[in-house]
């Protein structure tokens, strides 16, 4: 499991209204964090909630984001 003392590599989001016709703006809701594996071939993901759609987007963090 991830070490919570190390800054997460990525943030997990649920994107609401993503790709729906007539919807101009999607809402990005932060739902968790991800830490990259040492071998750079995977992630440990910790979600605080699971979106109803089951669609989760992982976005890499900038060095200054946590």
Secondary structure in CASP SS format (residue, H / E / C, confidence):
PFRMAT SS
TARGET T0000
AUTHOR 0000-0000-0000
METHOD secondary structure of the structure
MODEL  1
X C 1.00
X C 1.00
X C 1.00
X C 1.00
X C 1.00
X C 1.00
X C 1.00
X C 1.00
X C 1.00
X E 1.00
X E 1.00
X E 1.00
X E 1.00
X E 1.00
X E 1.00
X E 1.00
X C 1.00
X C 1.00
X C 1.00
X C 1.00
X C 1.00
X C 1.00
X C 1.00
X C 1.00
X C 1.00
X C 1.00
X E 1.00
X E 1.00
X E 1.00
X E 1.00
X E 1.00
X E 1.00
X E 1.00
X E 1.00
X E 1.00
X E 1.00
X C 1.00
X C 1.00
X C 1.00
X C 1.00
X C 1.00
X C 1.00
X E 1.00
X E 1.00
X E 1.00
X E 1.00
X E 1.00
X C 1.00
X C 1.00
X C 1.00
X C 1.00
X C 1.00
X C 1.00
X C 1.00
X C 1.00
X C 1.00
X E 1.00
X E 1.00
X E 1.00
X E 1.00
X C 1.00
X C 1.00
X C 1.00
X C 1.00
X C 1.00
X C 1.00
END
